[in-house]
Amino acid sequence: MPTTRTDASRTRPADRGRRRAPELARFDLAQLRDYRQELTAEEHRISYWRRLVQARLDLVVEQDDRSLHRLRDVLCDHLASSQRLARHLVEPTTGPLPLPDLAVLWERGTAGGDPDLLQRLARAEHQLSAYRRSLHERLDAATGELIARYHENPSLALAALPLRADNGAA
């Protein structure tokens, strides 16, 4: 028996793709794309530091081979992703990242975990996680704004395509 599509499955919700961010209205399209790319690069850096703090916290708590492997995996994962994103991360950021005191990463803990060290690592992880969440919210807003603009004027999406050097001109 053939299946039929209902009218609801053929239509898009009226608000889909139209989420606007009034604070981003001041950006032209190129600035909005650049802003979103900067947020993405910053999110990658913050995520790396957060994974390091989490791996260090595991080392202090567990102090076993699994923790060492986790730290190795964090460092190796970043190496692979940074090669893929190298061209995006080379340019300087707009300012210093709001990193917590990360000197705690290099402190040596006692067997079973040093309570002060654990608290400082947990605080650093919490700060990085909160900042990362705020980055995700800003990224979502920028993405929503881009989608809304493309929805209103689909030809804007063509501006993202690379132009050929000859442009067909004689």
Backbone as CSV, one residue per row, in Angstrom:
resi,resn,N_x,N_y,N_z,CA_x,CA_y,CA_z,C_x,C_y,C_z
1,MET,0.847,-1.163,0.000,0.000,0.000,0.000,0.899,1.234,0.000
2,PRO,0.739,2.152,-0.943,1.581,3.339,-1.002,1.267,4.289,0.154
3,THR,2.320,4.947,0.610,2.116,5.915,1.682,1.883,7.288,1.062
4,THR,1.086,8.060,1.724,0.813,9.418,1.244,1.343,10.415,2.251
5,ARG,1.721,11.557,1.748,2.208,12.614,2.626,1.025,13.452,3.082
6,THR,1.057,13.819,4.303,0.014,14.715,4.796,0.432,16.143,4.497
7,ASP,-0.525,17.036,4.532,-0.208,18.442,4.297,0.797,18.961,5.318
8,ALA,0.714,18.484,6.541,1.620,18.948,7.590,3.061,18.564,7.289
9,SER,3.290,17.423,6.651,4.668,17.005,6.385,5.287,17.779,5.234
10,ARG,4.460,18.442,4.417,4.978,19.211,3.289,5.243,20.663,3.634
11,THR,4.760,21.118,4.750,4.929,22.524,5.105,5.934,22.664,6.221
12,ARG,6.554,23.800,6.229,7.494,24.119,7.300,6.782,24.960,8.343
13,PRO,7.125,24.793,9.597,6.533,25.672,10.612,6.872,27.124,10.285
14,ALA,5.958,28.018,10.587,6.131,29.425,10.224,7.369,30.048,10.855
15,ASP,7.733,29.581,12.028,8.869,30.219,12.703,10.196,29.504,12.468
16,ARG,10.206,28.419,11.739,11.440,27.659,11.541,12.437,28.470,10.720
17,GLY,13.653,28.593,11.246,14.706,29.283,10.520,14.593,30.796,10.562
18,ARG,13.692,31.329,11.374,13.503,32.779,11.397,13.812,33.383,12.756
19,ARG,14.565,32.709,13.549,14.894,33.198,14.884,15.845,34.383,14.736
20,ARG,15.433,35.538,15.196,16.228,36.746,15.024,16.901,37.132,16.331
21,ALA,18.055,37.756,16.201,18.812,38.237,17.356,18.995,39.741,17.167
22,PRO,18.178,40.561,17.823,18.235,42.013,17.622,19.624,42.605,17.854
23,GLU,20.373,42.035,18.778,21.713,42.557,19.060,22.688,42.354,17.899
24,LEU,22.332,41.491,16.949,23.200,41.230,15.798,22.772,41.997,14.546
25,ALA,21.707,42.771,14.641,21.194,43.514,13.490,22.211,44.537,12.978
26,ARG,23.095,45.015,13.844,24.080,46.029,13.443,25.162,45.468,12.518
27,PHE,25.317,44.134,12.486,26.330,43.505,11.639,25.820,43.347,10.216
28,ASP,26.690,43.675,9.247,26.338,43.292,7.886,26.645,41.809,7.747
29,LEU,26.345,41.234,6.603,26.469,39.792,6.428,27.900,39.295,6.638
30,ALA,28.874,39.989,6.063,30.281,39.572,6.212,30.723,39.658,7.669
31,GLN,30.321,40.713,8.366,30.677,40.846,9.784,30.029,39.748,10.617
32,LEU,28.801,39.417,10.289,28.094,38.365,11.024,28.781,37.022,10.823
33,ARG,29.194,36.727,9.604,29.921,35.478,9.347,31.253,35.462,10.092
34,ASP,31.970,36.578,10.065,33.252,36.664,10.781,33.042,36.478,12.280
35,TYR,32.025,37.122,12.809,31.710,37.011,14.235,31.434,35.552,14.604
36,ARG,30.644,34.876,13.792,30.328,33.469,14.054,31.585,32.606,13.987
37,GLN,32.464,32.893,13.028,33.709,32.131,12.908,34.614,32.366,14.123
38,GLU,34.684,33.601,14.614,35.473,33.903,15.821,34.924,33.135,17.023
39,LEU,33.607,33.098,17.152,32.994,32.352,18.254,33.323,30.869,18.158
40,THR,33.292,30.333,16.954,33.604,28.916,16.749,35.043,28.617,17.144
41,ALA,35.965,29.475,16.730,37.383,29.279,17.077,37.586,29.374,18.590
42,GLU,36.925,30.331,19.211,37.056,30.486,20.660,36.456,29.284,21.393
43,GLU,35.357,28.764,20.884,34.745,27.590,21.500,35.692,26.397,21.435
44,HIS,36.426,26.249,20.331,37.390,25.152,20.212,38.518,25.307,21.241
45,ARG,38.994,26.525,21.426,40.063,26.752,22.410,39.575,26.479,23.831
46,ILE,38.396,26.983,24.166,37.851,26.785,25.513,37.577,25.305,25.761
47,SER,37.066,24.618,24.758,36.795,23.183,24.906,38.083,22.413,25.170
48,TYR,39.154,22.800,24.503,40.449,22.152,24.720,40.888,22.330,26.167
49,TRP,40.845,23.571,26.672,41.265,23.814,28.055,40.351,23.090,29.036
50,ARG,39.087,23.045,28.744,38.147,22.343,29.616,38.467,20.850,29.669
51,ARG,38.767,20.250,28.513,39.131,18.827,28.491,40.424,18.596,29.269
52,LEU,41.379,19.523,29.172,42.615,19.388,29.951,42.333,19.424,31.450
53,VAL,41.501,20.359,31.870,41.172,20.461,33.293,40.465,19.187,33.756
54,GLN,39.526,18.687,32.954,38.818,17.463,33.322,39.774,16.272,33.394
55,ALA,40.696,16.182,32.457,41.665,15.079,32.486,42.578,15.204,33.707
56,ARG,42.985,16.428,34.031,43.847,16.655,35.208,43.093,16.302,36.480
57,LEU,41.825,16.645,36.517,40.994,16.296,37.672,40.922,14.780,37.825
58,ASP,40.758,14.075,36.724,40.765,12.607,36.759,42.102,12.081,37.286
59,LEU,43.199,12.700,36.866,44.521,12.263,37.328,44.674,12.431,38.835
60,VAL,44.188,13.551,39.346,44.317,13.808,40.784,43.445,12.843,41.573
61,VAL,42.241,12.589,41.093,41.311,11.721,41.824,41.734,10.263,41.735
62,GLU,42.009,9.799,40.517,42.242,8.364,40.313,43.712,7.985,40.349
63,GLN,44.557,8.821,39.786,45.996,8.569,39.712,46.296,7.138,39.262
64,ASP,45.777,6.781,38.103,46.049,5.457,37.557,46.308,5.569,36.055
65,ASP,46.560,4.438,35.433,46.883,4.416,34.010,45.735,4.910,33.132
66,ARG,44.489,4.644,33.551,43.344,5.121,32.750,43.357,6.638,32.638
67,SER,43.678,7.310,33.724,43.723,8.773,33.713,44.821,9.282,32.797
68,LEU,45.960,8.604,32.817,47.053,9.003,31.926,46.645,8.816,30.464
69,HIS,45.938,7.735,30.182,45.459,7.516,28.812,44.447,8.587,28.411
70,ARG,43.584,8.991,29.355,42.603,10.049,29.059,43.320,11.353,28.736
71,LEU,44.338,11.683,29.505,45.093,12.911,29.235,45.758,12.826,27.866
72,ARG,46.341,11.674,27.553,46.955,11.487,26.233,45.912,11.652,25.128
73,ASP,44.720,11.081,25.337,43.656,11.193,24.341,43.224,12.642,24.139
74,VAL,43.117,13.402,25.223,42.739,14.814,25.115,43.765,15.565,24.279
75,LEU,45.034,15.350,24.575,46.086,16.047,23.838,46.122,15.616,22.380
76,CYS,45.939,14.335,22.115,45.948,13.840,20.731,44.728,14.324,19.963
77,ASP,43.555,14.334,20.607,42.344,14.819,19.943,42.504,16.265,19.537
78,HIS,43.090,17.076,20.421,43.272,18.485,20.080,44.236,18.636,18.914
79,LEU,45.279,17.830,18.911,46.251,17.908,17.818,45.568,17.638,16.479
80,ALA,44.727,16.624,16.428,44.023,16.292,15.182,43.046,17.395,14.793
81,SER,42.272,17.901,15.746,41.294,18.931,15.403,41.975,20.253,15.096
82,SER,43.096,20.550,15.744,43.765,21.822,15.467,44.386,21.819,14.083
83,GLN,44.791,20.659,13.574,45.303,20.616,12.211,44.179,20.909,11.227
84,ARG,43.005,20.387,11.520,41.855,20.607,10.650,41.412,22.064,10.698
85,LEU,41.558,22.723,11.835,41.083,24.084,12.009,42.203,25.115,11.995
86,ALA,43.394,24.717,11.626,44.559,25.592,11.747,44.362,26.940,11.082
87,ARG,43.782,26.973,9.923,43.657,28.256,9.244,42.700,29.194,9.964
88,HIS,41.791,28.648,10.743,40.854,29.484,11.479,41.432,29.988,12.796
89,LEU,42.350,29.249,13.378,42.836,29.579,14.708,44.111,30.415,14.704
90,VAL,44.682,30.662,13.555,45.943,31.386,13.500,45.759,32.857,13.844
91,GLU,44.652,33.434,13.413,44.435,34.844,13.639,44.198,35.101,15.122
92,PRO,44.676,36.253,15.622,44.511,36.553,17.047,43.038,36.774,17.398
93,THR,42.714,36.506,18.640,41.356,36.728,19.112,41.185,38.211,19.408
94,THR,39.967,38.611,19.679,39.686,40.012,19.958,40.202,40.426,21.335
95,GLY,40.594,39.511,22.146,41.106,39.818,23.473,41.466,38.542,24.186
96,PRO,41.973,38.673,25.401,42.339,37.460,26.136,41.102,36.645,26.495
97,LEU,41.264,35.334,26.442,40.159,34.456,26.808,39.955,34.509,28.309
98,PRO,38.725,34.405,28.771,38.462,34.463,30.212,38.773,33.137,30.892
99,LEU,40.033,32.746,30.840,40.435,31.481,31.445,40.632,31.653,32.943
100,PRO,40.249,30.661,33.694,40.526,30.700,35.129,42.026,30.519,35.366
101,ASP,42.430,30.557,36.612,43.839,30.330,36.954,44.185,28.888,36.629
102,LEU,44.870,28.692,35.515,45.166,27.332,35.065,46.507,26.820,35.572
103,ALA,47.157,27.573,36.437,48.388,27.069,37.048,48.098,25.809,37.847
104,VAL,46.846,25.653,38.267,46.440,24.476,39.024,46.649,23.195,38.211
105,LEU,46.665,23.299,36.892,46.874,22.109,36.057,48.223,21.457,36.313
106,TRP,49.205,22.250,36.675,50.577,21.742,36.768,50.983,21.399,38.193
107,GLU,50.092,21.643,39.163,50.423,21.312,40.547,50.346,19.804,40.754
108,ARG,51.221,19.329,41.598,51.208,17.898,41.913,50.301,17.664,43.111
109,GLY,49.469,16.642,42.989,48.569,16.279,44.083,49.098,15.075,44.826
110,THR,48.559,14.858,45.997,48.946,13.695,46.784,48.067,12.518,46.393
111,ALA,48.503,11.334,46.737,47.717,10.131,46.442,46.344,10.263,47.083
112,GLY,45.321,9.923,46.338,43.959,10.028,46.859,43.361,11.400,46.640
113,GLY,44.130,12.342,46.187,43.604,13.668,45.862,43.766,14.660,46.991
114,ASP,44.301,15.798,46.664,44.452,16.927,47.581,43.147,17.726,47.532
115,PRO,42.439,17.883,48.662,41.134,18.561,48.634,41.199,19.985,48.065
116,ASP,42.233,20.740,48.394,42.351,22.105,47.870,42.561,22.081,46.358
117,LEU,43.422,21.192,45.912,43.675,21.052,44.482,42.404,20.618,43.749
118,LEU,41.681,19.676,44.338,40.428,19.230,43.733,39.419,20.375,43.622
119,GLN,39.322,21.190,44.648,38.390,22.327,44.620,38.782,23.327,43.537
120,ARG,40.069,23.619,43.453,40.526,24.589,42.441,40.311,24.063,41.032
121,LEU,40.569,22.771,40.812,40.315,22.180,39.502,38.824,22.175,39.183
122,ALA,38.001,21.827,40.161,36.552,21.811,39.953,36.040,23.219,39.655
123,ARG,36.578,24.226,40.347,36.184,25.613,40.102,36.583,26.046,38.686
124,ALA,37.798,25.669,38.273,38.261,25.999,36.923,37.372,25.328,35.876
125,GLU,37.036,24.064,36.101,36.168,23.345,35.154,34.795,23.990,35.093
126,HIS,34.273,24.411,36.236,32.959,25.067,36.277,32.994,26.390,35.508
127,GLN,34.035,27.183,35.704,34.152,28.468,34.999,34.251,28.258,33.491
128,LEU,35.064,27.299,33.085,35.208,27.021,31.656,33.899,26.514,31.066
129,SER,33.202,25.657,31.789,31.922,25.125,31.306,30.885,26.240,31.163
130,ALA,30.832,27.142,32.139,29.873,28.250,32.075,30.182,29.163,30.889
131,TYR,31.455,29.455,30.688,31.828,30.298,29.558,31.527,29.596,28.232
132,ARG,31.779,28.308,28.180,31.504,27.534,26.968,30.003,27.532,26.657
133,ARG,29.173,27.403,27.692,27.716,27.477,27.485,27.318,28.833,26.910
134,SER,27.926,29.909,27.433,27.596,31.234,26.906,28.051,31.379,25.459
135,LEU,29.178,30.766,25.111,29.627,30.773,23.717,28.622,30.041,22.825
136,HIS,28.121,28.916,23.307,27.131,28.157,22.531,25.862,28.978,22.313
137,GLU,25.449,29.724,23.325,24.260,30.572,23.176,24.502,31.653,22.131
138,ARG,25.681,32.269,22.165,26.008,33.303,21.178,26.143,32.700,19.783
139,LEU,26.729,31.504,19.696,26.824,30.816,18.400,25.435,30.494,17.849
140,ASP,24.552,30.016,18.708,23.181,29.718,18.285,22.481,30.979,17.785
141,ALA,22.697,32.095,18.488,22.071,33.356,18.068,22.611,33.803,16.711
142,ALA,23.931,33.715,16.519,24.530,34.118,15.242,24.069,33.199,14.116
143,THR,24.005,31.904,14.383,23.538,30.956,13.369,22.074,31.227,13.028
144,GLY,21.257,31.452,14.045,19.845,31.766,13.815,19.668,33.035,12.998
145,GLU,20.485,34.031,13.271,20.419,35.285,12.522,20.814,35.065,11.065
146,LEU,21.876,34.282,10.834,22.271,33.978,9.454,21.159,33.225,8.718
147,ILE,20.577,32.238,9.364,19.503,31.456,8.740,18.318,32.363,8.417
148,ALA,17.978,33.249,9.352,16.855,34.158,9.112,17.136,35.067,7.909
149,ARG,18.351,35.565,7.820,18.698,36.425,6.685,18.663,35.650,5.371
150,TYR,19.178,34.430,5.388,19.146,33.609,4.174,17.704,33.256,3.798
151,HIS,16.879,33.043,4.801,15.483,32.717,4.531,14.772,33.905,3.885
152,GLU,15.054,35.109,4.394,14.441,36.316,3.846,14.946,36.627,2.442
153,ASN,16.228,36.358,2.213,16.829,36.666,0.922,17.807,35.544,0.557
154,PRO,17.332,34.481,-0.060,18.182,33.323,-0.369,19.420,33.655,-1.195
155,SER,19.382,34.716,-1.972,20.551,35.057,-2.786,21.748,35.461,-1.924
156,LEU,21.527,35.824,-0.663,22.637,36.153,0.234,23.566,34.960,0.442
157,ALA,23.008,33.753,0.367,23.817,32.554,0.560,24.876,32.426,-0.529
158,LEU,24.630,33.004,-1.681,25.601,32.939,-2.776,26.884,33.690,-2.436
159,ALA,26.788,34.680,-1.551,27.964,35.454,-1.171,28.985,34.597,-0.429
160,ALA,28.559,33.466,0.101,29.477,32.582,0.826,30.291,31.703,-0.108
161,LEU,29.876,31.629,-1.361,30.582,30.776,-2.321,31.836,31.471,-2.822
162,PRO,32.906,30.713,-3.025,34.135,31.340,-3.547,33.910,31.790,-4.990
163,LEU,34.464,32.942,-5.300,34.360,33.460,-6.661,35.513,32.958,-7.501
164,ARG,35.227,32.688,-8.731,36.296,32.288,-9.653,37.083,33.520,-10.031
165,ALA,38.365,33.334,-10.277,39.245,34.458,-10.598,38.850,35.144,-11.892
166,ASP,38.377,34.371,-12.889,38.078,34.991,-14.178,36.668,35.581,-14.230
167,ASN,35.762,35.153,-13.357,34.381,35.647,-13.303,33.696,35.669,-14.660
168,GLY,34.222,34.941,-15.631,33.604,34.870,-16.946,33.839,36.111,-17.784
169,ALA,34.634,37.044,-17.297,34.883,38.274,-18.038,35.944,38.037,-19.106
170,ALA,35.838,38.780,-20.180,36.796,38.624,-21.266,37.981,39.505,-21.087
